[in-house]
Amino acid sequence: MFGVRDNVAAGGLMSYGTYLPDLYRKQGAYIALVLKETNAADLPVLQPTRFELVINLKTAKALGLEIPATLLARADEVIE
């Protein structure tokens, strides 16, 4: 189990973690506030709001695992 989808694309079984493009957009807005010299006490606390589940079926098959259909249906991406 990984926190980043790139590990699954490289052969890992599955990942569940922050959707990075969304996080980068939020960081850009946050940096803009810092560059505008916003008071540190006025800066919002950032936390992820979107997550993604990625499953690699090829790896699951190699390990002899059967992924339940309900989990596959919930996955954001299934790598075959």
C-alpha positions as CSV (number, residue, x, y, z in Angstrom):
1,M,0.0,0.0,0.0
2,F,1.4,3.3,-1.1
3,G,0.5,7.0,-0.6
4,V,1.4,8.0,-4.2
5,R,0.0,6.7,-7.5
6,D,3.4,6.7,-9.2
7,N,4.5,3.7,-7.1
8,V,1.5,1.7,-8.3
9,A,2.2,2.6,-11.9
10,A,5.7,1.3,-11.3
11,G,4.4,-2.1,-10.1
12,G,3.0,-1.6,-6.6
13,L,-0.3,-3.2,-5.6
14,M,-2.4,-0.1,-4.6
15,S,-2.3,3.4,-3.3
16,Y,-4.6,5.7,-1.5
17,G,-3.5,9.2,-1.0
18,T,-3.9,12.9,-1.9
19,Y,-4.7,13.8,-5.4
20,L,-1.5,15.7,-6.1
21,P,-2.7,18.1,-8.9
22,D,-5.4,19.5,-6.6
23,L,-2.8,19.9,-3.8
24,Y,-0.4,21.7,-6.0
25,R,-3.1,24.2,-7.0
26,K,-3.9,24.9,-3.4
27,Q,-0.2,25.4,-2.7
28,G,0.1,27.9,-5.5
29,A,-2.7,30.0,-3.9
30,Y,-1.1,29.7,-0.5
31,I,2.3,30.9,-1.9
32,A,0.5,33.9,-3.5
33,L,-0.8,34.8,0.0
34,V,2.7,34.6,1.4
35,L,4.2,36.7,-1.3
36,K,1.5,39.4,-0.7
37,E,2.9,39.5,2.9
38,T,-0.2,38.2,4.6
39,N,0.1,38.0,8.3
40,A,1.1,34.5,9.4
41,A,-1.8,34.3,11.8
42,D,-4.2,35.0,8.9
43,L,-2.9,32.2,6.7
44,P,-5.4,29.3,6.4
45,V,-4.5,25.8,7.4
46,L,-4.2,23.7,4.3
47,Q,-5.4,20.1,4.2
48,P,-6.2,17.8,1.4
49,T,-9.8,17.5,0.4
50,R,-9.6,15.1,-2.5
51,F,-8.1,11.6,-2.4
52,E,-7.6,8.9,-5.0
53,L,-7.5,5.1,-4.9
54,V,-5.4,3.3,-7.6
55,I,-5.2,-0.5,-7.9
56,N,-2.8,-2.5,-10.1
57,L,-4.5,-5.7,-11.2
58,K,-1.4,-7.1,-12.9
59,T,0.4,-7.0,-9.5
60,A,-2.6,-8.5,-7.7
61,K,-2.6,-11.4,-10.2
62,A,1.2,-11.9,-9.8
63,L,0.7,-12.1,-6.0
64,G,-2.3,-14.4,-6.3
65,L,-4.7,-11.9,-4.8
66,E,-8.3,-11.4,-5.9
67,I,-9.5,-7.8,-5.5
68,P,-13.2,-7.7,-4.6
69,A,-15.5,-6.1,-7.2
70,T,-16.8,-3.6,-4.7
71,L,-13.2,-2.3,-4.2
72,L,-12.6,-2.1,-7.9
73,A,-15.8,-0.1,-8.4
74,R,-14.7,2.4,-5.8
75,A,-11.2,2.8,-7.3
76,D,-10.4,6.1,-9.2
77,E,-8.1,4.2,-11.5
78,V,-7.5,0.5,-12.2
79,I,-4.2,-0.4,-13.9
80,E,-4.5,-3.6,-16.0
